[in-house]
Amino acid sequence: MNTDGPSNTAAAATSAVEGPRVDPRTLFSVLTHPIRLKLLKLLADGRGLSATEAASLMHRDIDIVIQHLRVLKNAGLLNWKPSEQDARFFFYYLKTRMASATRPRLRFL
């Protein structure tokens, strides 16, 4: 029986495009902090947020928010891109795979 059919090839191509999977231990350790959970909730709707916007919405100091965004990014949960108006500012957003998997679950937290 041939297991190298089109479905296996398509799955391999999809995972190669999306990048490496997030380690479950890393994921759970990252999700233990309430600020990071709130950041994920804010990003769950699919739009990007700057650190300034997130800090304002959360009523937190921007330095703390930046630190937690960095942890989420290093864990492989977020992507970022520079602002079109000013390259010094970054917009953070959930990776596509993470957004589709977490969006329905985050609203219950």
GUTORKOL-433808 format. One record per residue: x, z, y of N, C-alpha, C, O, CB in turn. Coordinates in steps of 0.1 Angstrom, whole numbers, plus 5000, padded with zeros to 4 digits. Glycine has a CB too. Example, Ala and Ser with C-alpha at 12.3 -4.5 7.8 and 13.67 -1.06 7.14 Angstrom:
BEGIN
513250784943512350784955513250784967514250854967511350904955 512850714978513750714989512950795000513450805011514150574994 
***
This chain:
BEGIN
500950004988500050005000500950005012501850085013499050125000 500649915022501449905034500850005045499749985049501449755039 501750095049501350185059501850145073501650225083501850325056 502450035074502949995087502049895094502449795100504349925085 500749915092499749825098499749835113500449915119498449855092 498749765119498649755133498349895140498749925151497649665137 497549975133497250105139498450195140498550265150496150175130 499350195131500550275132501450225143502050305150501350275118 501550095144502350035154501850065168502550095177502449875152 500450055170499850085182500050235186500250265198498350055182 499950325176500150465179501550495183501750575193499750545167 502550425177503950445181504150395194504950455202504850375170 503550285198503750225211503150315222503750335232503150085212 502050365219501350455229502150585231502350625242499950495224 502650645220503450765222504750735229505250825236503650835209 505350615227506550585234506350575249507250605257507150455228 505150515253504850505267504650635273505050655285503650405269 503850725266503550855272504650955272504651045280502350915264 505750925265506851015265506751125254505851115246506951085278 507651215253507751315243506551405244506051435255509051385243 506151465232505051565232505551695237506751725237504551575218 504651775242504951905247504952005235504052005227503951955258 506052085234506152185224505052295226504952345237507552245224 504352325215503252425217503752565222503052625230502552445204 504952605218505452735223505752725237505452825245506752765215 506252615242506552595257505252595264505052655275507352465259 504252525259502952515265502352655267501852685278502052425257 502252735256501652865257502452955266501853045273501552925244 503752945266504553035275504353005290504353085298506053025272 504152875292503852825306502452875311502252905322504052675307 501552875302500152905305499853055306498753085309499252845295 500853135305500653275305500453335320500053445322501753355298 500953255329500853305343499553255350499253135349502153255351 498853345357497553305363497753195374496853115376496953425369 498853195381499053095392499152955386498652865391500353135400 499852945375500052815368498752775362498452655363501052825357 497952865357496552825352495752775364495052675362495852945346 495752835375494952795387495452655392494652575395495052895398 496752635391497352505395496752395386496452285390498852505395 496752425373496252325363494752295366494352185365496452375349 494052405369492652385373492452295385491552205385491952515375 493252315395493152235407493552085404492951995410494152285418 494452065395494851925392494051865381494251745378496351935387 493151935375492351885363491451775367491051695359491651995357 491051765380490151655384490751515385490151415387489451695397 492051515383492751385383493451345396494151245396491851285379 493151415406493851375419495151445421495351555415492951405431 496051395429497251455431497151555442496351545452498351355434 498051665442498051765452499551785457500451775448497451895448 499651795470501051835474501151995473500152055471501251795489 502352035473502552185472501852255484501352365483504052215472 501852195496501252255508499752265506499152365509501552165520 499152155500497652165498497352275487496452345489497152025493 498152275477497952375466498052515471497252605468498852355454 499052535479499352675485498152715494497752825494500652675493 497652615502496552645511495252675503494552775506496252525520 494952595492493752625484493852755476492852815474493652505474 495052795473495252915465495553035473495553155468496352895455 495753015486496053135495497353205491497353325490494853235496 498353125488499653175483500753115492500553015498499853135468 501853175491503053125498503553005492503552985480504153235498 503952905500504352775495505552785485505652705476504652685506 506452875488507652885479507252925465507852875455508652995485 506253015464505753055451505152945444505352915432504753175452 504352865451503652755445504652645440504452585429502652685455 505652615449506652515445507352565432507652485423507652505456 507652695431508352745419507452725407507952675396508652895421 506152745407505352735396505052585393504952545381503952805398 504952495403504852355401506152305393505952215384504652275414 507252355397508552315390508452355375508952275367509752375397 507952475372507852515359506952425351507352385339507352665358 505852395356504852305350505452165348505252105337503552295358 506252115358506851985357507951985346508051895338507451945370 508752085346509852095336509252115322509952075312510752215339 508052175320507452185307506852055302506452045291506452295308 506851955311506251825307504851805309504251715304506551805293 504251895317502751885320502451805332501351745333502252025321 503351795341503051725354504051605356505151605352503151825366 503451515364504351405370504251425385503451505390503751265366 505151365392505151375406505551235412506251155406506051485411 505151215424505551095432505651135446504951215451504550975430 506651065453506751095468505551045476504950945472508051035473 505251115487504251075495504550935502505750905504503951175506 503550855504503750725510504150735525504850655531502550635509 503650845532503850865546505250935548505950895558502850955552 505651025540506851095542507451135528506951205521506651235550 508651075525509251085512509751225509510151255498510350985511 509751315519510151455516509051535509509351635503510451525530 507851485509506751555503506351485490506451365489505551555512 506051565480505651515467504251545463503751655467506651565456 503551455456502251475451502451505436503051425429501351365454 501851615431501951645417500551615411499551635417502251795415 500651565399499351535391499651555376500751545372498851395394 498551585369498651605355499051475348498551365352497351665349 499851475338500151355330498851315324497951395321501251385319 498751185322497451125318496951185305495851215304497650975316 497851195295497551255282497051395284496051445278498651255272 497751475293497351615295496051625302495251715299498451685303 495751535312494551545319493351515310492351595312494551435331 493351425302492251395293492051505283490951525279492451255286 493151565279492951675269492551805275491851885268494251695261 492951835287492651965293491451975302490952085304493852015300 491051865308490051865318488751935314488252025321489651725322 488251905302486951975298487252125295486352205296486351915286 488452165291488752305287489052395299488752515298489852305277 489652335309490052415320488852475328488952585335490852335330 487752415328486652465336486052595331485352665338485552355337 486352625318485852755312486852865315486452985311485652735297 488052845320489052945322488753025335489453115338490452895322 
***
